[in-house]
Amino acid sequence: MKSDSEHWDNIFSKTKDTKLGWHEKDTSQTFKLLDKIPDLEKAAIFVPGAGTSILIEELIPRVSSLILNDISSEALNRLKQKSKQDSEKIVWLCQNIAQPFKKSIPEVDIWIDRAVLHFLTDENDIKGYFKNLKSILKIGGHALFAEFSLTGASKCAGLTLHKYSIEELSINLGSSFKIVSHFDHTYINPFGDPRPYIYTLFKRAK
Ligand SMILES: C[S@@+](CC[C@H](N)C(=O)[O-])C[C@H]1O[C@@H](n2cnc3c(N)ncnc32)[C@H](O)[C@@H]1O
């Protein structure tokens, strides 16, 4: 059986960005939430599964710094090619986000996850993910999640998903995180299939 990183490397090595089932040209849903955060331009951001997302290119000029992680080195290499000119703002990391950080990571103001958390189905992996989040997100910082909602598809990229409600995200984050905003959004994937997502923004209380 392929490891998780081999699974994702295989997909990214064989598929053009525009043919990826999660490829989005329009990142406005994420910015609807990010625009609620004061001083976005001063923010340090952590992205647990950057993939080859256009969102990253759009974030670079609008924020202070980015730590871009992905389990797939293939995805990160492609993203590096696209963001070459702005490399001084970026720290690259290639690890399974469910595992403890392999090196010391500076604290960040915002954690942005689109379609990564929902691939973790093992309870210990989910715990490991939230432990990592809480270990680097500043007090007063924000966590943004865009995940398949309870009405969403059960599989993506050939993998079974764990779908989310606001309540379950809140429980995993713990009582020090307060919901700032949330909405449902049905993303239409490149093959024309509707994919219902839940978008949520939480703030870690001071
Ligand atoms: C559906 S894609 C979403 C990519 C990007 N966030 C976007 O919206 O286009 C899921 C991404 O998460 C990465 N990924 C999956 N499991 C991961 C894990 N356990 N740790 C880190 N990255 C992971 C995959 O390699 C892939 O780039």
The ligand as a Tripos MOL2 file, in Angstrom:
@<TRIPOS>MOLECULE
LIG
   27    29     1     0     0
SMALL
NO_CHARGES

@<TRIPOS>ATOM
      1 C1         -7.5370   18.5830   -1.6030 C.3       1 LIG1
      2 S1         -5.9280   19.1640   -1.5470 S.3       1 LIG1
      3 C2         -6.1380   20.8770   -1.0980 C.3       1 LIG1
      4 C3         -4.9200   21.7030   -1.4190 C.3       1 LIG1
      5 C4         -5.1110   23.2120   -1.1410 C.3       1 LIG1
      6 N1         -5.3550   23.4730    0.2540 N.3       1 LIG1
      7 C5         -6.2120   23.7740   -1.9880 C.2       1 LIG1
      8 O1         -7.2380   24.2190   -1.4680 O.co2     1 LIG1
      9 O2         -6.0510   23.7590   -3.2230 O.co2     1 LIG1
     10 C6         -5.2990   18.4450   -0.0650 C.3       1 LIG1
     11 C7         -3.8450   18.8060    0.1770 C.3       1 LIG1
     12 O3         -3.4670   18.3630    1.4770 O.3       1 LIG1
     13 C8         -2.2390   17.6540    1.3980 C.3       1 LIG1
     14 N2         -2.2980   16.6690    2.4960 N.ar      1 LIG1
     15 C9         -3.0860   15.5810    2.6090 C.ar      1 LIG1
     16 N3         -2.8970   14.9480    3.7740 N.ar      1 LIG1
     17 C10        -1.9500   15.6840    4.4360 C.ar      1 LIG1
     18 C11        -1.3200   15.5560    5.6960 C.ar      1 LIG1
     19 N4         -1.6210   14.5490    6.5170 N.pl3     1 LIG1
     20 N5         -0.3820   16.4710    6.0530 N.ar      1 LIG1
     21 C12        -0.0730   17.5120    5.2200 C.ar      1 LIG1
     22 N6         -0.6350   17.6750    4.0000 N.ar      1 LIG1
     23 C13        -1.5660   16.7830    3.6220 C.ar      1 LIG1
     24 C14        -2.2410   17.0370    0.0110 C.3       1 LIG1
     25 O4         -0.9480   16.7310   -0.4530 O.3       1 LIG1
     26 C15        -2.9040   18.1480   -0.7990 C.3       1 LIG1
     27 O5         -1.9660   19.1000   -1.2460 O.3       1 LIG1
@<TRIPOS>BOND
     1     1     2 1
     2     2     3 1
     3     2    10 1
     4     3     4 1
     5     4     5 1
     6     5     6 1
     7     5     7 1
     8     7     8 2
     9     7     9 1
    10    10    11 1
    11    11    12 1
    12    11    26 1
    13    12    13 1
    14    13    14 1
    15    13    24 1
    16    14    15 ar
    17    14    23 ar
    18    15    16 ar
    19    16    17 ar
    20    17    18 ar
    21    17    23 ar
    22    18    19 1
    23    18    20 ar
    24    20    21 ar
    25    21    22 ar
    26    22    23 ar
    27    24    25 1
    28    24    26 1
    29    26    27 1
@<TRIPOS>SUBSTRUCTURE
     1 LIG1         1 GROUP 0 **** ****
